[in-house]
Amino acid sequence: MNPHPLLALSRIYLQNQSFSVSTLKTYRIVFQQYINYLTENKIEFATTRDVINYREHKRSLGYSSPWLYIQISALKGLYRYLRLHHSRLGLPQGYAYDLMKPIKNGAMKPTLKKPILSYTQAKQLLLHTKTHRQSFWHYRDHAILYLMITSGLSVYEVVHALRIDYTVSEGIGMLRVMAGKGKKRAKDWLKLSSGANIALQEYLTLRKDDNPYLFISRRHPSRNGALSRTFFRDMLPRVLKDCGLDGLGITPHCLRHSAAIFNLERGGSLEQTRQLMRHKEISSTLVYQDYLNRLKDDSEAAIERMLLSEREGLVYDSFWFDWDGDCLKHIRF
């Protein structure tokens, strides 16, 4: 049996996208599941109704809403691409229109599932790594953590930062960070706090090499000289243990999340936080505001006060009756 024509087209689509490795892997799985469904049901050119039936079929099998959201998003991108490049690719008329356009994808509200550092924990991390600096990598680790906690740098931005991207203008440290990946990547200017700027300068004074990357590893360098993919996996647990913060489930991305929360808690607006996080859409920043609102919600304590009669001035009466309806005991609390 010949393979479904959409298999080759999906590969062409992915080859022309600047997706991350993990996204490419996910989309390949999505397309394979979808193509298998089309093949089993002898559908060569799907219609909007076919896709809706496919989604309901996956839902009936117990697939989660987030996974269905990803599936529909992937298919929307694929069919949009086939419509736009229909003539160039010489495709059949069945791909001349975007069958996914009428399909609305269910909203998938993001939530923070990673722990957030408290002020005390963040201060402990920065002060401990500063006061215990001895070797080259101690200065490097302190500078990286300082930047991530105060400026919200991601692992990707730390790894890809170049020495030429750092400059000091009128006493203010500025760093151009890589935002986005692949063909869509661009560089945004980031203003550093005074402490982060000092930490970075002290680290760079120890650099006597010509490596173009801002942060490097002398023990386990990658082929191009940048930090390896396993750098944070080894560095962060070691530092957290030294600081007495191990066992809390803190990941590198937790530091970025903490920076956003700190900015909102100090009174920063959503727009200021969006710019700090370098989010393209404000909707990505709203997750942090929702997190803060939930923390400020006193529902649990209010329920507890009600159950334990801790509300001021509240009196409960309890009456015990016998079988004839006569009161045997009255308790007020």
Secondary structure, DSSP 8 states (H G I E B T S, - for coil): ----HHHHHHHHHHHTS---HHHHHHHHHHHHHHHHHHHHTT-SS--HHHHHHHHHHHHHTT--HHHHHHHHHHHHHHHHHHHHTHHHHT--GGGSS-TTTT-----------S----HHHHHHHHHHHHHT--SHHHHHHHHHHHHHHHH---HHHHHH-BGGGEEEETTEEEEEEEES-GGG-EEEEEE--HHHHHHHHHHHTT--S---BSS--SSS--TTSS--TTHHHHHHHHHHHHHT-TTS---HHHHHHHHHHHHHHTT--HHHHHHHHT-SSGGGTHHHHHHHHHHH--HHHHHHHHHTT-STT---EEEEE-TTS-EEEEEE-
